[in-house]
Amino acid sequence: MTALIIGVPDVARTTGSAVQRTQLDGRDYVITWQWNERIARWTMSIADQDGDPIASGVALVVDFPLLSLVTDERAPPGTIAVVDRQSPAIDPTLTSLGARHVVCYWPEA
């Protein structure tokens, strides 16, 4: 199955946050990217098309299915994960998300 790259707005790398609307498996979702300076880590929150929260503050960890613990039936049915385009794989930094690190979505099989 081919992965879809979820583009992270360039402004996220300069401001540490961004909000975008993204379609996954034919449904619209609102994704919020947030840099947490205190723990030096990106988090992602995802909401339905109306902005009602599905999952909040999910830490962006490389090569891990980010929504694997989410039981909300409104969550995207596929898999979202962060991929490091370089080696060795490290978690995304403030300036690497959307460049060295891409967020991918694999639709439900």
C-alpha positions in Angstrom: 0.0 0.0 0.0 1.3 3.4 -0.9 1.8 6.0 1.8 0.4 9.5 1.6 2.7 12.2 2.9 0.8 14.6 5.2 2.5 17.9 4.4 3.4 20.0 7.4 3.1 23.7 6.8 6.4 25.4 6.5 5.3 28.0 9.1 5.4 25.2 11.7 9.2 25.1 11.6 9.5 28.8 12.3 6.6 29.4 14.7 6.4 26.0 16.4 2.8 25.6 15.6 0.4 25.2 12.7 -3.2 24.1 12.0 -4.3 22.4 8.8 -7.2 20.6 7.2 -6.3 17.2 5.7 -8.3 14.6 3.9 -7.6 11.0 4.9 -9.6 8.1 3.5 -12.1 10.5 2.1 -12.8 12.3 5.4 -11.6 15.8 6.4 -9.6 16.1 9.6 -8.1 19.1 11.4 -4.5 18.5 12.4 -2.7 20.8 14.9 1.1 20.6 15.1 2.7 22.0 18.3 6.3 22.2 19.3 6.8 21.8 23.1 10.0 23.7 24.0 10.2 22.3 27.5 10.5 18.7 26.4 11.9 19.5 22.9 9.3 17.5 21.1 6.6 17.9 18.5 3.0 16.8 19.3 0.0 16.4 17.0 -3.6 16.7 17.8 -6.3 15.5 15.4 -10.0 16.6 15.3 -12.9 15.7 13.1 -14.1 18.1 10.3 -16.1 20.1 12.9 -13.0 20.6 15.1 -14.2 18.1 17.8 -11.1 16.5 19.3 -10.3 12.9 18.5 -6.7 12.8 20.0 -4.7 15.5 21.7 -1.0 15.9 22.4 0.2 12.8 20.6 4.1 12.9 20.7 5.7 12.5 17.3 8.0 9.5 17.6 9.7 8.0 14.6 8.5 4.7 13.2 5.6 4.3 15.7 1.9 4.2 14.8 0.9 7.5 16.4 -2.8 6.7 16.8 -2.5 3.1 17.8 -3.9 3.7 21.3 -6.8 5.9 20.1 -10.2 4.1 20.4 -12.4 6.9 19.0 -14.3 5.5 16.1 -13.9 8.9 14.3 -10.1 8.4 14.1 -8.6 7.8 10.6 -8.8 4.0 9.9 -5.3 3.8 8.5 -1.9 4.3 10.1 -0.1 7.6 10.8 3.7 7.5 11.5 6.7 9.8 11.3 9.5 8.7 8.9 13.1 9.9 9.2 14.5 10.2 5.7 18.1 9.9 7.0 20.0 7.5 9.2 20.3 7.0 12.0 16.6 7.6 12.7 16.0 10.2 15.4 12.8 12.0 16.5 12.0 15.3 14.7 13.5 18.6 15.9 11.9 22.0 15.6 13.3 22.6 12.2 13.3 19.1 10.7 9.5 18.3 10.8 8.3 18.4 7.2 11.9 18.3 5.8 14.1 15.5 7.1 11.1 14.0 8.9 7.8 13.4 7.1 4.5 12.4 8.5 2.9 9.6 6.4 -0.5 8.0 6.3 -1.1 4.4 5.1 -4.7 3.9 4.3 -6.6 1.0 5.8 -6.1 -2.1 3.7 
